[in-house]
Amino acid sequence: MHEALTELHLITLTPWKIIGLLGTLLFTARWFVQFYATKKNKRVTVPMSFWYLSVSGSILTLAYFIWGKNDSVGIIQTAFPMLVSFYNVFAHLKNRDHNETVKPGGPEET
């Protein structure tokens, strides 16, 4: 999967690089989702889609750094923050049956 698929100007695209770029796009998209939710609610809001994008983007980026690039700095940079995203998704899934009302400021402001 390290063979070049195509070359666009100075960028060589391999399957692993496409996986890494897709992960980066998903990870970046979470900020646009958070910005939109905050603007819509007129308060700082972090919707669950932010965490789902974080997890999916991190998994793809981590795969790229492990198998596509073998880059220890990228692995560490991606793996540790990914744990926070996983924790938030699991905490949400665990507690979603408790009729929790999610409000823009969070439960501490109720």
Residue pairs with C-beta under 8 A, 6 or more apart in sequence:
1 14
1 15
1 16
1 67
1 68
2 14
2 16
2 68
3 14
4 12
4 13
4 14
5 13
5 14
5 15
5 18
6 12
6 13
7 13
14 68
16 64
16 67
16 68
16 69
17 64
17 68
19 60
19 63
19 64
19 68
20 60
20 61
20 63
20 64
20 65
20 68
20 69
22 60
23 56
23 57
23 58
23 59
23 60
23 61
23 62
23 63
23 64
24 57
24 61
25 57
26 53
26 56
26 57
26 60
27 53
27 54
27 57
27 58
27 61
28 57
29 53
29 57
30 49
30 50
30 51
30 53
30 54
30 57
33 47
33 49
33 50
33 53
34 45
34 46
34 47
34 50
37 45
37 46
37 47
37 50
38 44
38 45
41 104
42 104
43 104
43 105
44 104
44 105
45 104
48 89
48 92
51 85
51 88
51 89
51 92
52 89
54 82
54 85
55 82
55 85
55 86
55 89
58 78
58 81
58 82
58 85
59 82
61 74
61 78
62 75
62 78
62 79
62 82
64 74
65 71
65 74
65 75
65 77
65 78
66 75
100 107
103 109
103 110
